[in-house]
Structures are given as structure tokens and as C-alpha cells.
Amino acid sequence: MASHAWRAMTPADLDAVAEIARVGFPDHFEGRDCFQNRLTLNPAGCFVLTDDRDTVGGYLIAYPWRREQIPALNTLIEALPEDADVLYLHDLAIASSARGGGFSRPVVERLAQHARSDGWPALTLVAVNDAVAFWQGHGFVVHDSEALRARLAGYGASARYMVRRLD
């Protein structure tokens, strides 16, 4: 069985990242250019899961953002907001070939540790594909408001905005 480890994402990983996203999130398409955009804006928040042959089997992308704001799917961001007040976990996906190995916990905890040490008070995300219970297992709680419900409309009926306090 191959061993796996998380490492910093590089531009050479983007084709594999886009393919994992295509399979993992068929109802929430985001193209390669979207992932390249996030990597360019915040390389410190982009990781890939690789095996002993350096084959990409998962990814995580996070960047500074504004609390209760949700970037539109598959859009390019010109710049990170100067008034960012949370670290937004844009995406975490594990290829089916690597699922079940407990690989999400180490990278989420790594992200939380870095965010805490950088002074971010919270991690936020949008849970899709009925993943609320998964994210609750990582310390996130659903945060609901009328304004958030309107912003989540493009993410599907089961989408929920979630927060993990770090302070």
C-alpha cells in the first residue's frame, strides 16, 4: 500500500487538482483557472495529498476572506480582501482511491494551527454534498442567517456555511 503525505501545491499539480474536483464536485464545477487563481493569491494555503510516486490524491485550498461572505463558484478573484477577518477553506477533496485513510484530519489541523498562529480567529467554509456531519467532525458548526441563505443559493439546497472558532 502506498504511503501518503500532504505537501505544498505547485502549478504542476493543477491538472490533477481540477480532475479531482470535477469528479468530487460534479454539481459545483470549478475549472483549472480557478484553482490556479487561488494558488497564485495564497500559495501558503494550498496543499496536495500525494503518494510515494508523487501522484496527487487530494487537495486543500484556503485563503483570507471576509466573515459571512462567500466567493461565487468558479470565479477568479482579483485580490484577497484587505479587510479579511477569517481564513476561508475553499475546498477539500480526496480522490476515491485515497478515501478512508484519515487523510483529511492532518491537513485540516495543519491549516487550523497555521491560521491560529497567524492570528485568524476562525476558519469558515461552505459544506456541500451533505457534508455537514463530516465538517462537524473537524470542529465546524453551522452558522445560519437570512443573508447567508441567499448567498448560498448557488451552492445547492444542502449547502451550509460553517465556522470553526480558533480563538
ABEGO torsion letter per residue (X at the ends): XBBBBBBBBBAAAAAAAAAAAAAABAABBBBAAAAAAAAAABAAABBBBBBAAGBBAEBBBBBBBBBGBBBBBGBBBABBBAABABBBBABBBBBAAABGAGAAAAAAAAAAAAAAAAGBABBBBBBBGGAAAAAAAAGBBBBBBAAAAAAAAAAEAABBBBBBBAX
